[in-house]
Structures are given as C-alpha cells and as structure tokens.
Amino acid sequence: MPPEDSQITLLRAQLRDLHGDAFQARFSALMEHRHGSDFLRARAMGAEGDQGCDGYLSSKQEIFACYGALGGRTTVDYLCRKIREDFAKAKESTLLMQRWSFVHNLVDGLPTKAIAELKRLKKENPKIAIRSFGETEFQKIWPHAALHAPRLQRPKPVDSKPPTTDREWMDPRYTHIPLLGREEILNTLRNWLQGAGISVQVITAPGGSGKTRLAWELCRAAEKIGWDAGFLQQEALKQLLSHADPAAWN
C-alpha cells in the first residue's frame, strides 16, 4: 500500500475511534494548531448550554457543530435530526454566523437523506454557507507526518494584539496586565528548566491566585531558550502517554 494511502487508512481508523467529547477535543486542537487564536473553543455554560456551537472561526464568522459517532456509525433518522437541531440552535445563538459546518467522523460517507437535509438547509438559508466537514476536510488539517502527535496550546506573544473584550482582559494568556510580585518563583522555575533529565514541578494554590498566568509566563521563558512549550489538554496528554515509541514524538 502506498505511504499516502496508509496515512489515510490510519486517519480513518483514528476518526472512527474518536467519539463524543474526545472527538470535539481533537477537532478543536487541530483547528487551534492551524488557525491559532482565530479559532475559539466553545463549551456549555449554565442553562443556555453551548447554543449549538462547538467551535467558532472568528474571521469567517463560522460556527462548527461536532458529532463524533461511536465507531463512526449512526442511524439515518438520528443523524438528520442532529443536523436540523444543531443548525437551529446555532442560528438562534448570539454569535454572528455567515458559515455553518457539521463536523463528523462518518468516514464511510453521509447517507443520502443526510445530504438532502443539508441541501434543504442551504435552500432555506441562502445567506449562510452550509457544509459537511468530514474526512476530506480532516485530511487538510490532520498532521500526516505525525498523526498521533498531540498539539500544544501555545502562549500568546508579548506583542500580540490587545484584548478587545472584558473576557479577554481576564484571560491569563494575555500579557497586557503586568505580572507583579512573582519574580522569586519565576526565577526558581527558570532555574528548574535548566536542570538535566526528566523532571516534574507541581504548584498548588487556591483558585484565582494566578497559577495559570504564572504557567504561561514560564512557557514564554522556556520558548526563549529553545523549549517546545505550551499547554496540553487532557485528551492530548493521553495521546502523549500512549506512544509506544518516544522517538516518534513530534
């Protein structure tokens, strides 16, 4: 089997193995790696839920609805209902929407009724670009050179654009609010980075005391001296630990 075909076969197998939250997490990690901060993860908050949005591409005002079916299989009726309901929620959400994508792991293809459902939505909503986001689209964002490689969330550069919302001002990834009073612990952590071998540092403190901001500052310091630094989501960490061959880590 040619190498490219074997990569695609592996991609299909991995997509089938992902379902539910794990599928959404992998999709979000891949989109963050490709689009950076232009792609925003979404999660359910309170009674409003996720408003039919599992991810948002700001520059294109595109809402993504994820459906990771168990084993990459589902029933036609459920799939059609899922498409209708997810689109309706997204349309009623508070987000601006020019594009809507139904992201799925049905690598064997969509049933004709589901294709007809998408065509019906397109006809009823001519001002919104509607598409299916499946295997072909995943081939464009999946890292073929290292299909198992977990993706780091990287720190925002110091000279990044300033926050534009109150939420962003509170986001510890930004540097526009100076970090004060942490020089001693940062110096300790920088010295720890210079140590030899594999080492683990654990810091505990009450919520809101600045642990995440401190970690981002450490990531920036680590990048300056050549480290590959960032945050790993739980699913990506599981990927990392599942590697049988450390030499294959990317």
Residue pairs with C-beta under 8 A, 6 or more apart in sequence:
1 9
7 144
7 147
8 139
10 147
11 135
11 138
11 139
11 142
11 144
11 147
12 72
12 107
12 135
14 147
15 23
15 72
15 105
15 107
15 135
15 138
16 71
16 72
16 105
16 107
18 26
18 68
18 105
19 68
19 69
19 70
19 71
19 105
20 68
20 70
22 68
22 235
23 66
23 67
23 68
23 105
24 54
24 55
24 66
24 68
25 233
25 234
25 235
25 236
26 235
27 54
27 55
27 64
27 66
27 103
28 39
28 41
28 54
28 55
29 150
29 151
29 233
29 235
29 236
30 138
30 141
30 142
30 143
30 151
31 39
31 55
31 57
31 64
31 141
32 39
32 41
32 151
32 153
33 141
33 143
33 151
34 141
35 57
37 156
37 160
38 57
38 58
38 59
39 55
39 56
39 57
39 58
40 55
40 56
40 57
40 58
41 55
42 50
42 51
42 53
42 54
42 55
42 56
43 50
44 50
49 89
51 89
51 90
51 92
51 93
51 94
51 95
52 63
52 65
52 85
52 86
52 87
52 88
52 89
52 90
52 91
52 92
52 93
53 63
53 64
53 65
53 89
53 90
53 93
53 95
54 64
54 65
54 66
54 103
55 63
55 64
55 66
55 103
56 62
56 63
56 64
56 95
57 64
57 99
60 98
60 99
61 95
61 96
61 97
61 98
61 99
62 97
62 98
62 99
62 100
62 101
63 90
63 93
63 95
63 97
63 99
63 100
63 101
64 101
64 103
64 133
65 86
65 87
65 89
65 90
65 100
65 101
65 102
65 103
66 103
66 104
67 74
67 79
67 82
67 86
67 102
67 103
67 104
67 105
68 104
68 105
69 79
69 104
69 105
69 106
72 105
72 106
72 107
72 108
73 106
74 106
76 111
76 113
76 114
79 106
79 110
79 111
79 113
79 114
80 113
80 114
80 117
83 102
83 114
83 117
83 118
83 121
84 117
84 121
86 102
87 100
87 102
87 121
87 130
90 97
90 100
91 97
91 100
91 125
91 128
97 128
98 127
98 128
98 129
99 128
99 129
99 130
99 131
100 128
100 129
100 130
100 131
101 130
101 131
101 132
101 133
102 118
102 130
102 131
102 132
102 133
103 133
103 134
103 137
104 110
104 132
104 133
104 134
105 134
106 134
107 134
107 135
109 134
110 118
110 132
110 134
115 132
118 130
118 131
118 132
121 130
122 130
143 149
143 151
143 250
145 250
146 248
146 249
146 250
148 239
148 242
148 243
148 248
149 239
149 249
149 250
150 232
150 236
150 237
150 239
150 240
151 236
152 228
152 229
152 230
152 231
152 232
152 236
153 230
153 231
153 232
153 233
154 219
154 229
154 230
155 173
155 216
155 219
155 220
155 223
155 229
155 230
156 173
156 174
156 175
156 216
158 175
158 220
160 174
160 175
162 174
162 176
163 169
163 171
163 174
163 176
168 174
169 176
169 177
172 210
172 212
172 213
172 216
173 216
175 220
179 210
179 213
179 214
179 217
182 210
182 214
182 217
185 214
186 214
186 217
186 218
186 221
189 201
189 214
189 218
189 221
190 218
190 221
192 199
192 201
193 218
193 221
193 222
193 225
193 227
203 211
203 214
205 211
215 231
218 229
219 229
219 230
219 231
220 229
222 229
223 229
232 240
240 249
243 249
